[in-house]
């Protein structure tokens, strides 16, 4: 019996409620609600309707017919939504362990590595017969320039997004999330560039190359000739004999004079091309890269899932 008097007393709950309504009115600006529904056990007090009518005189004020159940219904709905969110994010995280997911990553990585090797081979072929260029640029930077790694990894990212997005959207649809609300925008982890560059570095050095076999000076247009020049210089310093014989054996009769400048260049180019033709990532390297990329993408997807979990339907 004392509650209505305490609620309506100066500085009591009713004044606090009016202050909240006034703040809501300010936040709405020129917009005004047409309908206000009051609910919860406290809405049965006449002061609640009166305060709403005072704050929004143009709105119709209605009472929830079963106000005492509002909190229970809200908690049940929130519980269903929370369970749906937990399942949604669990399914997103579990993608990285699925065979299809990892196979798509593996295929994209191998395709990108082959693309890098193909670009290097083209440079060697185009610039054969030209020499004299040198460079003090670090080898890894030279490889990045010649193999056009930035463009290669942009295409790798696009391939991953194109192949993995359908797998993610299938999960989103199961939880009532529209396709346009979950957009993949992946970043390929740096380890991919590091590992692929290291493999190419090993291939080039196996072919007789040293620190300065490539160049960024003047752009990639002279990269092949510097690659060739580095290999030629390596052969002239020794160790060219057995390879020259092998190269001469596969050349057309009279095309190569063993020990001549032309023969040395032919042998250098032959060895470089052979090394690049057989270049590949080791199985253990591929497995490690797939695991690293899958883990990185799963983390990025989980971050994205947190942004859209509010759209998960309670029925999910």
C-alpha positions as protocol buffer text, in pm:
chain_id: "A"
residue {
  index: 1
  type: UNK
  ca { x: 0 y: 0 z: 0 }
}
residue {
  index: 2
  type: UNK
  ca { x: 295 y: 231 z: 56 }
}
residue {
  index: 3
  type: UNK
  ca { x: 452 y: 172 z: -286 }
}
residue {
  index: 4
  type: UNK
  ca { x: 241 y: 423 z: -485 }
}
residue {
  index: 5
  type: UNK
  ca { x: 317 y: 698 z: -232 }
}
residue {
  index: 6
  type: UNK
  ca { x: 692 y: 618 z: -237 }
}
residue {
  index: 7
  type: UNK
  ca { x: 701 y: 606 z: -616 }
}
residue {
  index: 8
  type: UNK
  ca { x: 525 y: 944 z: -653 }
}
residue {
  index: 9
  type: UNK
  ca { x: 723 y: 1119 z: -379 }
}
residue {
  index: 10
  type: UNK
  ca { x: 964 y: 1398 z: -488 }
}
residue {
  index: 11
  type: UNK
  ca { x: 1292 y: 1241 z: -592 }
}
residue {
  index: 12
  type: UNK
  ca { x: 1130 y: 900 z: -610 }
}
residue {
  index: 13
  type: UNK
  ca { x: 1107 y: 647 z: -894 }
}
residue {
  index: 14
  type: UNK
  ca { x: 848 y: 847 z: -1087 }
}
residue {
  index: 15
  type: UNK
  ca { x: 1081 y: 1146 z: -1114 }
}
residue {
  index: 16
  type: UNK
  ca { x: 1359 y: 919 z: -1239 }
}
residue {
  index: 17
  type: UNK
  ca { x: 1121 y: 771 z: -1497 }
}
residue {
  index: 18
  type: UNK
  ca { x: 1018 y: 1118 z: -1618 }
}
residue {
  index: 19
  type: UNK
  ca { x: 1386 y: 1210 z: -1654 }
}
residue {
  index: 20
  type: UNK
  ca { x: 1442 y: 903 z: -1875 }
}
residue {
  index: 21
  type: UNK
  ca { x: 1142 y: 997 z: -2091 }
}
residue {
  index: 22
  type: UNK
  ca { x: 1272 y: 1352 z: -2125 }
}
residue {
  index: 23
  type: UNK
  ca { x: 1610 y: 1221 z: -2238 }
}
residue {
  index: 24
  type: UNK
  ca { x: 1439 y: 993 z: -2491 }
}
residue {
  index: 25
  type: UNK
  ca { x: 1245 y: 1292 z: -2625 }
}
residue {
  index: 26
  type: UNK
  ca { x: 1568 y: 1488 z: -2670 }
}
residue {
  index: 27
  type: UNK
  ca { x: 1737 y: 1196 z: -2846 }
}
residue {
  index: 28
  type: UNK
  ca { x: 1445 y: 1164 z: -3088 }
}
residue {
  index: 29
  type: UNK
  ca { x: 1474 y: 1528 z: -3193 }
}
residue {
  index: 30
  type: UNK
  ca { x: 1191 y: 1621 z: -3428 }
}
residue {
  index: 31
  type: UNK
  ca { x: 1073 y: 1261 z: -3455 }
}
residue {
  index: 32
  type: UNK
  ca { x: 783 y: 1161 z: -3234 }
}
residue {
  index: 33
  type: UNK
  ca { x: 647 y: 811 z: -3162 }
}
residue {
  index: 34
  type: UNK
  ca { x: 292 y: 731 z: -3264 }
}
residue {
  index: 35
  type: UNK
  ca { x: 253 y: 444 z: -3020 }
}
residue {
  index: 36
  type: UNK
  ca { x: 398 y: 370 z: -2675 }
}
residue {
  index: 37
  type: UNK
  ca { x: 344 y: 30 z: -2515 }
}
residue {
  index: 38
  type: UNK
  ca { x: 411 y: 16 z: -2143 }
}
residue {
  index: 39
  type: UNK
  ca { x: 493 y: -321 z: -1997 }
}
residue {
  index: 40
  type: UNK
  ca { x: 646 y: -489 z: -1696 }
}
residue {
  index: 41
  type: UNK
  ca { x: 481 y: -520 z: -1355 }
}
residue {
  index: 42
  type: UNK
  ca { x: 540 y: -153 z: -1274 }
}
residue {
  index: 43
  type: UNK
  ca { x: 336 y: -44 z: -1578 }
}
residue {
  index: 44
  type: UNK
  ca { x: 18 y: -119 z: -1383 }
}
residue {
  index: 45
  type: UNK
  ca { x: 81 y: 196 z: -1177 }
}
residue {
  index: 46
  type: UNK
  ca { x: -121 y: 490 z: -1321 }
}
residue {
  index: 47
  type: UNK
  ca { x: 181 y: 720 z: -1291 }
}
residue {
  index: 48
  type: UNK
  ca { x: 355 y: 531 z: -1571 }
}
residue {
  index: 49
  type: UNK
  ca { x: 83 y: 605 z: -1827 }
}
residue {
  index: 50
  type: UNK
  ca { x: 57 y: 963 z: -1703 }
}
residue {
  index: 51
  type: UNK
  ca { x: 432 y: 1026 z: -1741 }
}
residue {
  index: 52
  type: UNK
  ca { x: 434 y: 878 z: -2095 }
}
residue {
  index: 53
  type: UNK
  ca { x: 137 y: 1092 z: -2197 }
}
residue {
  index: 54
  type: UNK
  ca { x: 306 y: 1404 z: -2057 }
}
residue {
  index: 55
  type: UNK
  ca { x: 632 y: 1338 z: -2243 }
}
residue {
  index: 56
  type: UNK
  ca { x: 467 y: 1237 z: -2572 }
}
residue {
  index: 57
  type: UNK
  ca { x: 119 y: 1393 z: -2584 }
}
residue {
  index: 58
  type: UNK
  ca { x: 65 y: 1300 z: -2951 }
}
residue {
  index: 59
  type: UNK
  ca { x: 131 y: 929 z: -2899 }
}
residue {
  index: 60
  type: UNK
  ca { x: -121 y: 659 z: -2816 }
}
residue {
  index: 61
  type: UNK
  ca { x: -30 y: 487 z: -2489 }
}
residue {
  index: 62
  type: UNK
  ca { x: -126 y: 121 z: -2449 }
}
residue {
  index: 63
  type: UNK
  ca { x: -73 y: -128 z: -2169 }
}
residue {
  index: 64
  type: UNK
  ca { x: 67 y: -476 z: -2232 }
}
residue {
  index: 65
  type: UNK
  ca { x: -222 y: -712 z: -2142 }
}
residue {
  index: 66
  type: UNK
  ca { x: 15 y: -947 z: -1956 }
}
residue {
  index: 67
  type: UNK
  ca { x: 287 y: -718 z: -1819 }
}
residue {
  index: 68
  type: UNK
  ca { x: 402 y: -954 z: -1544 }
}
residue {
  index: 69
  type: UNK
  ca { x: 538 y: -1199 z: -1802 }
}
residue {
  index: 70
  type: UNK
  ca { x: 747 y: -943 z: -1995 }
}
residue {
  index: 71
  type: UNK
  ca { x: 1074 y: -1005 z: -1814 }
}
residue {
  index: 72
  type: UNK
  ca { x: 1033 y: -1383 z: -1838 }
}
residue {
  index: 73
  type: UNK
  ca { x: 961 y: -1365 z: -2210 }
}
residue {
  index: 74
  type: UNK
  ca { x: 1257 y: -1133 z: -2263 }
}
residue {
  index: 75
  type: UNK
  ca { x: 1495 y: -1361 z: -2078 }
}
residue {
  index: 76
  type: UNK
  ca { x: 1373 y: -1664 z: -2273 }
}
residue {
  index: 77
  type: UNK
  ca { x: 1422 y: -1481 z: -2602 }
}
residue {
  index: 78
  type: UNK
  ca { x: 1765 y: -1355 z: -2498 }
}
residue {
  index: 79
  type: UNK
  ca { x: 1861 y: -1708 z: -2393 }
}
residue {
  index: 80
  type: UNK
  ca { x: 1761 y: -1854 z: -2729 }
}
residue {
  index: 81
  type: UNK
  ca { x: 1952 y: -1581 z: -2908 }
}
residue {
  index: 82
  type: UNK
  ca { x: 2262 y: -1636 z: -2694 }
}
residue {
  index: 83
  type: UNK
  ca { x: 2258 y: -2008 z: -2766 }
}
residue {
  index: 84
  type: UNK
  ca { x: 2216 y: -1936 z: -3136 }
}
residue {
  index: 85
  type: UNK
  ca { x: 2509 y: -1694 z: -3131 }
}
residue {
  index: 86
  type: UNK
  ca { x: 2734 y: -1944 z: -2954 }
}
residue {
  index: 87
  type: UNK
  ca { x: 2648 y: -2213 z: -3209 }
}
residue {
  index: 88
  type: UNK
  ca { x: 2696 y: -1974 z: -3499 }
}
residue {
  index: 89
  type: UNK
  ca { x: 3045 y: -1873 z: -3389 }
}
residue {
  index: 90
  type: UNK
  ca { x: 3133 y: -2233 z: -3305 }
}
residue {
  index: 91
  type: UNK
  ca { x: 3041 y: -2339 z: -3659 }
}
residue {
  index: 92
  type: UNK
  ca { x: 3241 y: -2049 z: -3806 }
}
residue {
  index: 93
  type: UNK
  ca { x: 3550 y: -2145 z: -3603 }
}
residue {
  index: 94
  type: UNK
  ca { x: 3511 y: -2512 z: -3695 }
}
residue {
  index: 95
  type: UNK
  ca { x: 3546 y: -2434 z: -4065 }
}
residue {
  index: 96
  type: UNK
  ca { x: 3926 y: -2435 z: -4039 }
}
residue {
  index: 97
  type: UNK
  ca { x: 3920 y: -2807 z: -3957 }
}
residue {
  index: 98
  type: UNK
  ca { x: 3703 y: -2904 z: -4254 }
}
residue {
  index: 99
  type: UNK
  ca { x: 3862 y: -3083 z: -4549 }
}
residue {
  index: 100
  type: UNK
  ca { x: 3696 y: -2865 z: -4815 }
}
residue {
  index: 101
  type: UNK
  ca { x: 3813 y: -2549 z: -4640 }
}
residue {
  index: 102
  type: UNK
  ca { x: 4175 y: -2664 z: -4621 }
}
residue {
  index: 103
  type: UNK
  ca { x: 4174 y: -2802 z: -4975 }
}
residue {
  index: 104
  type: UNK
  ca { x: 4066 y: -2462 z: -5110 }
}
residue {
  index: 105
  type: UNK
  ca { x: 4352 y: -2294 z: -4923 }
}
residue {
  index: 106
  type: UNK
  ca { x: 4603 y: -2554 z: -5043 }
}
residue {
  index: 107
  type: UNK
  ca { x: 4497 y: -2513 z: -5406 }
}
residue {
  index: 108
  type: UNK
  ca { x: 4520 y: -2133 z: -5387 }
}
residue {
  index: 109
  type: UNK
  ca { x: 4867 y: -2142 z: -5229 }
}
residue {
  index: 110
  type: UNK
  ca { x: 5006 y: -2384 z: -5486 }
}
residue {
  index: 111
  type: UNK
  ca { x: 4859 y: -2181 z: -5771 }
}
residue {
  index: 112
  type: UNK
  ca { x: 5022 y: -1865 z: -5638 }
}
residue {
  index: 113
  type: UNK
  ca { x: 5361 y: -2033 z: -5601 }
}
residue {
  index: 114
  type: UNK
  ca { x: 5341 y: -2165 z: -5958 }
}
residue {
  index: 115
  type: UNK
  ca { x: 5254 y: -1813 z: -6072 }
}
residue {
  index: 116
  type: UNK
  ca { x: 5567 y: -1674 z: -5902 }
}
residue {
  index: 117
  type: UNK
  ca { x: 5788 y: -1938 z: -6063 }
}
residue {
  index: 118
  type: UNK
  ca { x: 5632 y: -1874 z: -6405 }
}
residue {
  index: 119
  type: UNK
  ca { x: 5707 y: -1503 z: -6379 }
}
residue {
  index: 120
  type: UNK
  ca { x: 6071 y: -1574 z: -6295 }
}
residue {
  index: 121
  type: UNK
  ca { x: 6107 y: -1814 z: -6587 }
}
residue {
  index: 122
  type: UNK
  ca { x: 5961 y: -1554 z: -6823 }
}
residue {
  index: 123
  type: UNK
  ca { x: 6218 y: -1300 z: -6706 }
}
residue {
  index: 124
  type: UNK
  ca { x: 6504 y: -1541 z: -6766 }
}
residue {
  index: 125
  type: UNK
  ca { x: 6376 y: -1626 z: -7113 }
}
residue {
  index: 126
  type: UNK
  ca { x: 6308 y: -1268 z: -7219 }
}
residue {
  index: 127
  type: UNK
  ca { x: 6644 y: -1134 z: -7106 }
}
residue {
  index: 128
  type: UNK
  ca { x: 6868 y: -1415 z: -7230 }
}
residue {
  index: 129
  type: UNK
  ca { x: 7171 y: -1283 z: -7416 }
}
residue {
  index: 130
  type: UNK
  ca { x: 7198 y: -960 z: -7214 }
}
residue {
  index: 131
  type: UNK
  ca { x: 7451 y: -915 z: -6936 }
}
residue {
  index: 132
  type: UNK
  ca { x: 7648 y: -666 z: -6738 }
}
residue {
  index: 133
  type: UNK
  ca { x: 7385 y: -555 z: -6485 }
}
residue {
  index: 134
  type: UNK
  ca { x: 7462 y: -575 z: -6115 }
}
residue {
  index: 135
  type: UNK
  ca { x: 7274 y: -492 z: -5797 }
}
residue {
  index: 136
  type: UNK
  ca { x: 7343 y: -458 z: -5426 }
}
residue {
  index: 137
  type: UNK
  ca { x: 6974 y: -474 z: -5338 }
}
residue {
  index: 138
  type: UNK
  ca { x: 6895 y: -750 z: -5083 }
}
residue {
  index: 139
  type: UNK
  ca { x: 6792 y: -1070 z: -5255 }
}
residue {
  index: 140
  type: UNK
  ca { x: 6447 y: -1098 z: -5097 }
}
residue {
  index: 141
  type: UNK
  ca { x: 6358 y: -748 z: -5217 }
}
residue {
  index: 142
  type: UNK
  ca { x: 6479 y: -837 z: -5565 }
}
residue {
  index: 143
  type: UNK
  ca { x: 6266 y: -1152 z: -5568 }
}
residue {
  index: 144
  type: UNK
  ca { x: 5962 y: -948 z: -5461 }
}
residue {
  index: 145
  type: UNK
  ca { x: 6018 y: -711 z: -5754 }
}
residue {
  index: 146
  type: UNK
  ca { x: 6087 y: -970 z: -6021 }
}
residue {
  index: 147
  type: UNK
  ca { x: 5816 y: -1215 z: -5919 }
}
residue {
  index: 148
  type: UNK
  ca { x: 5572 y: -925 z: -5867 }
}
residue {
  index: 149
  type: UNK
  ca { x: 5481 y: -1064 z: -5525 }
}
residue {
  index: 150
  type: UNK
  ca { x: 5244 y: -781 z: -5432 }
}
residue {
  index: 151
  type: UNK
  ca { x: 5023 y: -854 z: -5733 }
}
residue {
  index: 152
  type: UNK
  ca { x: 5053 y: -1231 z: -5680 }
}
residue {
  index: 153
  type: UNK
  ca { x: 4932 y: -1203 z: -5321 }
}
residue {
  index: 154
  type: UNK
  ca { x: 4649 y: -972 z: -5416 }
}
residue {
  index: 155
  type: UNK
  ca { x: 4529 y: -1240 z: -5653 }
}
residue {
  index: 156
  type: UNK
  ca { x: 4582 y: -1504 z: -5381 }
}
residue {
  index: 157
  type: UNK
  ca { x: 4362 y: -1306 z: -5145 }
}
residue {
  index: 158
  type: UNK
  ca { x: 4093 y: -1272 z: -5413 }
}
residue {
  index: 159
  type: UNK
  ca { x: 4106 y: -1648 z: -5483 }
}
residue {
  index: 160
  type: UNK
  ca { x: 4071 y: -1731 z: -5114 }
}
residue {
  index: 161
  type: UNK
  ca { x: 3779 y: -1494 z: -5070 }
}
residue {
  index: 162
  type: UNK
  ca { x: 3604 y: -1632 z: -5378 }
}
residue {
  index: 163
  type: UNK
  ca { x: 3650 y: -1997 z: -5278 }
}
residue {
  index: 164
  type: UNK
  ca { x: 3584 y: -1966 z: -4903 }
}
residue {
  index: 165
  type: UNK
  ca { x: 3292 y: -1722 z: -4907 }
}
residue {
  index: 166
  type: UNK
  ca { x: 3034 y: -1985 z: -5017 }
}
residue {
  index: 167
  type: UNK
  ca { x: 3134 y: -2208 z: -4723 }
}
residue {
  index: 168
  type: UNK
  ca { x: 3087 y: -1921 z: -4480 }
}
residue {
  index: 169
  type: UNK
  ca { x: 2758 y: -1805 z: -4631 }
}
residue {
  index: 170
  type: UNK
  ca { x: 2611 y: -2155 z: -4601 }
}
residue {
  index: 171
  type: UNK
  ca { x: 2657 y: -2126 z: -4225 }
}
residue {
  index: 172
  type: UNK
  ca { x: 2520 y: -1772 z: -4216 }
}
residue {
  index: 173
  type: UNK
  ca { x: 2203 y: -1874 z: -4398 }
}
residue {
  index: 174
  type: UNK
  ca { x: 2144 y: -2155 z: -4148 }
}
residue {
  index: 175
  type: UNK
  ca { x: 2125 y: -1889 z: -3876 }
}
residue {
  index: 176
  type: UNK
  ca { x: 1913 y: -1641 z: -4067 }
}
residue {
  index: 177
  type: UNK
  ca { x: 2195 y: -1400 z: -4153 }
}
residue {
  index: 178
  type: UNK
  ca { x: 2163 y: -1243 z: -4497 }
}
residue {
  index: 179
  type: UNK
  ca { x: 2451 y: -1284 z: -4741 }
}
residue {
  index: 180
  type: UNK
  ca { x: 2521 y: -911 z: -4754 }
}
residue {
  index: 181
  type: UNK
  ca { x: 2580 y: -894 z: -4377 }
}
residue {
  index: 182
  type: UNK
  ca { x: 2880 y: -1127 z: -4366 }
}
residue {
  index: 183
  type: UNK
  ca { x: 3142 y: -1015 z: -4615 }
}
residue {
  index: 184
  type: UNK
  ca { x: 3487 y: -1171 z: -4613 }
}
residue {
  index: 185
  type: UNK
  ca { x: 3777 y: -929 z: -4647 }
}
residue {
  index: 186
  type: UNK
  ca { x: 4074 y: -1153 z: -4577 }
}
residue {
  index: 187
  type: UNK
  ca { x: 4438 y: -1069 z: -4514 }
}
residue {
  index: 188
  type: UNK
  ca { x: 4692 y: -1334 z: -4612 }
}
residue {
  index: 189
  type: UNK
  ca { x: 4936 y: -1387 z: -4321 }
}
residue {
  index: 190
  type: UNK
  ca { x: 5293 y: -1270 z: -4379 }
}
residue {
  index: 191
  type: UNK
  ca { x: 5434 y: -1621 z: -4333 }
}
residue {
  index: 192
  type: UNK
  ca { x: 5312 y: -1710 z: -4685 }
}
residue {
  index: 193
  type: UNK
  ca { x: 5532 y: -1444 z: -4843 }
}
residue {
  index: 194
  type: UNK
  ca { x: 5825 y: -1535 z: -4617 }
}
residue {
  index: 195
  type: UNK
  ca { x: 5808 y: -1908 z: -4693 }
}
residue {
  index: 196
  type: UNK
  ca { x: 5758 y: -1872 z: -5069 }
}
residue {
  index: 197
  type: UNK
  ca { x: 6036 y: -1616 z: -5097 }
}
residue {
  index: 198
  type: UNK
  ca { x: 6268 y: -1843 z: -4900 }
}
residue {
  index: 199
  type: UNK
  ca { x: 6192 y: -2134 z: -5134 }
}
residue {
  index: 200
  type: UNK
  ca { x: 6265 y: -1924 z: -5444 }
}
residue {
  index: 201
  type: UNK
  ca { x: 6582 y: -1792 z: -5281 }
}
residue {
  index: 202
  type: UNK
  ca { x: 6700 y: -2150 z: -5234 }
}
residue {
  index: 203
  type: UNK
  ca { x: 6615 y: -2238 z: -5594 }
}
residue {
  index: 204
  type: UNK
  ca { x: 6813 y: -1945 z: -5733 }
}
residue {
  index: 205
  type: UNK
  ca { x: 7116 y: -2017 z: -5519 }
}
residue {
  index: 206
  type: UNK
  ca { x: 7104 y: -2382 z: -5621 }
}
residue {
  index: 207
  type: UNK
  ca { x: 7123 y: -2260 z: -5979 }
}
residue {
  index: 208
  type: UNK
  ca { x: 7455 y: -2086 z: -5908 }
}
residue {
  index: 209
  type: UNK
  ca { x: 7314 y: -1749 z: -5809 }
}
residue {
  index: 210
  type: UNK
  ca { x: 7448 y: -1525 z: -5534 }
}
residue {
  index: 211
  type: UNK
  ca { x: 7325 y: -1219 z: -5345 }
}
residue {
  index: 212
  type: UNK
  ca { x: 7312 y: -987 z: -5645 }
}
residue {
  index: 213
  type: UNK
  ca { x: 7148 y: -1196 z: -5916 }
}
residue {
  index: 214
  type: UNK
  ca { x: 6840 y: -978 z: -5946 }
}
residue {
  index: 215
  type: UNK
  ca { x: 6772 y: -607 z: -5939 }
}
residue {
  index: 216
  type: UNK
  ca { x: 6506 y: -351 z: -5870 }
}
residue {
  index: 217
  type: UNK
  ca { x: 6707 y: -75 z: -6038 }
}
residue {
  index: 218
  type: UNK
  ca { x: 6520 y: 30 z: -6349 }
}
residue {
  index: 219
  type: UNK
  ca { x: 6228 y: -198 z: -6263 }
}
residue {
  index: 220
  type: UNK
  ca { x: 6164 y: -561 z: -6345 }
}
residue {
  index: 221
  type: UNK
  ca { x: 6237 y: -507 z: -6716 }
}
residue {
  index: 222
  type: UNK
  ca { x: 6606 y: -572 z: -6657 }
}
residue {
  index: 223
  type: UNK
  ca { x: 6555 y: -839 z: -6393 }
}
residue {
  index: 224
  type: UNK
  ca { x: 6604 y: -1133 z: -6626 }
}
residue {
  index: 225
  type: UNK
  ca { x: 6934 y: -1005 z: -6761 }
}
residue {
  index: 226
  type: UNK
  ca { x: 7068 y: -948 z: -6408 }
}
residue {
  index: 227
  type: UNK
  ca { x: 6950 y: -1297 z: -6314 }
}
residue {
  index: 228
  type: UNK
  ca { x: 7138 y: -1434 z: -6612 }
}
residue {
  index: 229
  type: UNK
  ca { x: 7445 y: -1221 z: -6542 }
}
residue {
  index: 230
  type: UNK
  ca { x: 7460 y: -1340 z: -6180 }
}
residue {
  index: 231
  type: UNK
  ca { x: 7447 y: -1702 z: -6289 }
}
residue {
  index: 232
  type: UNK
  ca { x: 7709 y: -1645 z: -6559 }
}
residue {
  index: 233
  type: UNK
  ca { x: 7943 y: -1483 z: -6309 }
}
residue {
  index: 234
  type: UNK
  ca { x: 7897 y: -1778 z: -6074 }
}
residue {
  index: 235
  type: UNK
  ca { x: 7996 y: -2021 z: -6349 }
}
residue {
  index: 236
  type: UNK
  ca { x: 8301 y: -1818 z: -6448 }
}
residue {
  index: 237
  type: UNK
  ca { x: 8427 y: -1839 z: -6091 }
}
residue {
  index: 238
  type: UNK
  ca { x: 8437 y: -2218 z: -6117 }
}
residue {
  index: 239
  type: UNK
  ca { x: 8219 y: -2523 z: -6117 }
}
residue {
  index: 240
  type: UNK
  ca { x: 8087 y: -2472 z: -6467 }
}
residue {
  index: 241
  type: UNK
  ca { x: 8264 y: -2764 z: -6635 }
}
residue {
  index: 242
  type: UNK
  ca { x: 8030 y: -3057 z: -6564 }
}
residue {
  index: 243
  type: UNK
  ca { x: 7725 y: -2846 z: -6633 }
}
residue {
  index: 244
  type: UNK
  ca { x: 7863 y: -2713 z: -6959 }
}
residue {
  index: 245
  type: UNK
  ca { x: 7914 y: -3068 z: -7078 }
}
residue {
  index: 246
  type: UNK
  ca { x: 7558 y: -3160 z: -6981 }
}
residue {
  index: 247
  type: UNK
  ca { x: 7418 y: -2849 z: -7142 }
}
residue {
  index: 248
  type: UNK
  ca { x: 7620 y: -2906 z: -7458 }
}
residue {
  index: 249
  type: UNK
  ca { x: 7486 y: -3261 z: -7482 }
}
residue {
  index: 250
  type: UNK
  ca { x: 7127 y: -3144 z: -7499 }
}
residue {
  index: 251
  type: UNK
  ca { x: 7196 y: -2853 z: -7736 }
}
residue {
  index: 252
  type: UNK
  ca { x: 7173 y: -2872 z: -8111 }
}
residue {
  index: 253
  type: UNK
  ca { x: 7500 y: -2973 z: -8274 }
}
residue {
  index: 254
  type: UNK
  ca { x: 7734 y: -2678 z: -8296 }
}
residue {
  index: 255
  type: UNK
  ca { x: 7499 y: -2449 z: -8104 }
}
residue {
  index: 256
  type: UNK
  ca { x: 7719 y: -2432 z: -7796 }
}
residue {
  index: 257
  type: UNK
  ca { x: 8095 y: -2406 z: -7777 }
}
residue {
  index: 258
  type: UNK
  ca { x: 8195 y: -2539 z: -7435 }
}
residue {
  index: 259
  type: UNK
  ca { x: 8398 y: -2280 z: -7247 }
}
residue {
  index: 260
  type: UNK
  ca { x: 8300 y: -1990 z: -7471 }
}
residue {
  index: 261
  type: UNK
  ca { x: 8101 y: -1691 z: -7348 }
}
residue {
  index: 262
  type: UNK
  ca { x: 7797 y: -1815 z: -7539 }
}
residue {
  index: 263
  type: UNK
  ca { x: 7840 y: -2162 z: -7394 }
}
residue {
  index: 264
  type: UNK
  ca { x: 7866 y: -2030 z: -7040 }
}
residue {
  index: 265
  type: UNK
  ca { x: 7554 y: -1820 z: -7086 }
}
residue {
  index: 266
  type: UNK
  ca { x: 7369 y: -2112 z: -7239 }
}
residue {
  index: 267
  type: UNK
  ca { x: 7470 y: -2334 z: -6946 }
}
residue {
  index: 268
  type: UNK
  ca { x: 7370 y: -2069 z: -6694 }
}
residue {
  index: 269
  type: UNK
  ca { x: 7030 y: -2020 z: -6854 }
}
residue {
  index: 270
  type: UNK
  ca { x: 6979 y: -2395 z: -6890 }
}
residue {
  index: 271
  type: UNK
  ca { x: 7057 y: -2449 z: -6523 }
}
residue {
  index: 272
  type: UNK
  ca { x: 6832 y: -2164 z: -6411 }
}
residue {
  index: 273
  type: UNK
  ca { x: 6543 y: -2286 z: -6622 }
}
residue {
  index: 274
  type: UNK
  ca { x: 6586 y: -2642 z: -6499 }
}
residue {
  index: 275
  type: UNK
  ca { x: 6595 y: -2526 z: -6137 }
}
residue {
  index: 276
  type: UNK
  ca { x: 6282 y: -2316 z: -6183 }
}
residue {
  index: 277
  type: UNK
  ca { x: 6099 y: -2595 z: -6372 }
}
residue {
  index: 278
  type: UNK
  ca { x: 6147 y: -2835 z: -6083 }
}
residue {
  index: 279
  type: UNK
  ca { x: 6092 y: -2582 z: -5805 }
}
residue {
  index: 280
  type: UNK
  ca { x: 5816 y: -2676 z: -5563 }
}
residue {
  index: 281
  type: UNK
  ca { x: 5716 y: -2636 z: -5204 }
}
residue {
  index: 282
  type: UNK
  ca { x: 5801 y: -2924 z: -4973 }
}
residue {
  index: 283
  type: UNK
  ca { x: 5501 y: -3124 z: -4844 }
}
residue {
  index: 284
  type: UNK
  ca { x: 5581 y: -3019 z: -4488 }
}
residue {
  index: 285
  type: UNK
  ca { x: 5596 y: -2655 z: -4598 }
}
residue {
  index: 286
  type: UNK
  ca { x: 5258 y: -2683 z: -4769 }
}
residue {
  index: 287
  type: UNK
  ca { x: 5101 y: -2841 z: -4462 }
}
residue {
  index: 288
  type: UNK
  ca { x: 5243 y: -2573 z: -4236 }
}
residue {
  index: 289
  type: UNK
  ca { x: 5129 y: -2292 z: -4465 }
}
residue {
  index: 290
  type: UNK
  ca { x: 4777 y: -2435 z: -4494 }
}
residue {
  index: 291
  type: UNK
  ca { x: 4755 y: -2459 z: -4114 }
}
residue {
  index: 292
  type: UNK
  ca { x: 4884 y: -2105 z: -4067 }
}
residue {
  index: 293
  type: UNK
  ca { x: 4651 y: -1957 z: -4329 }
}
residue {
  index: 294
  type: UNK
  ca { x: 4350 y: -2154 z: -4201 }
}
residue {
  index: 295
  type: UNK
  ca { x: 4414 y: -2037 z: -3844 }
}
residue {
  index: 296
  type: UNK
  ca { x: 4458 y: -1677 z: -3955 }
}
residue {
  index: 297
  type: UNK
  ca { x: 4141 y: -1683 z: -4165 }
}
residue {
  index: 298
  type: UNK
  ca { x: 3945 y: -1849 z: -3884 }
}
residue {
  index: 299
  type: UNK
  ca { x: 4050 y: -1569 z: -3650 }
}
residue {
  index: 300
  type: UNK
  ca { x: 3944 y: -1307 z: -3905 }
}
residue {
  index: 301
  type: UNK
  ca { x: 3610 y: -1481 z: -3957 }
}
residue {
  index: 302
  type: UNK
  ca { x: 3552 y: -1501 z: -3583 }
}
residue {
  index: 303
  type: UNK
  ca { x: 3614 y: -1127 z: -3553 }
}
residue {
  index: 304
  type: UNK
  ca { x: 3366 y: -1070 z: -3835 }
}
residue {
  index: 305
  type: UNK
  ca { x: 3114 y: -1303 z: -3669 }
}
residue {
  index: 306
  type: UNK
  ca { x: 3114 y: -1087 z: -3357 }
}
residue {
  index: 307
  type: UNK
  ca { x: 3007 y: -791 z: -3571 }
}
residue {
  index: 308
  type: UNK
  ca { x: 2703 y: -969 z: -3716 }
}
residue {
  index: 309
  type: UNK
  ca { x: 2594 y: -1194 z: -3429 }
}
residue {
  index: 310
  type: UNK
  ca { x: 2309 y: -955 z: -3349 }
}
residue {
  index: 311
  type: UNK
  ca { x: 2146 y: -1072 z: -3673 }
}
residue {
  index: 312
  type: UNK
  ca { x: 2138 y: -1437 z: -3562 }
}
residue {
  index: 313
  type: UNK
  ca { x: 1775 y: -1549 z: -3540 }
}
residue {
  index: 314
  type: UNK
  ca { x: 1662 y: -1708 z: -3215 }
}
residue {
  index: 315
  type: UNK
  ca { x: 1553 y: -2011 z: -3414 }
}
residue {
  index: 316
  type: UNK
  ca { x: 1913 y: -2068 z: -3532 }
}
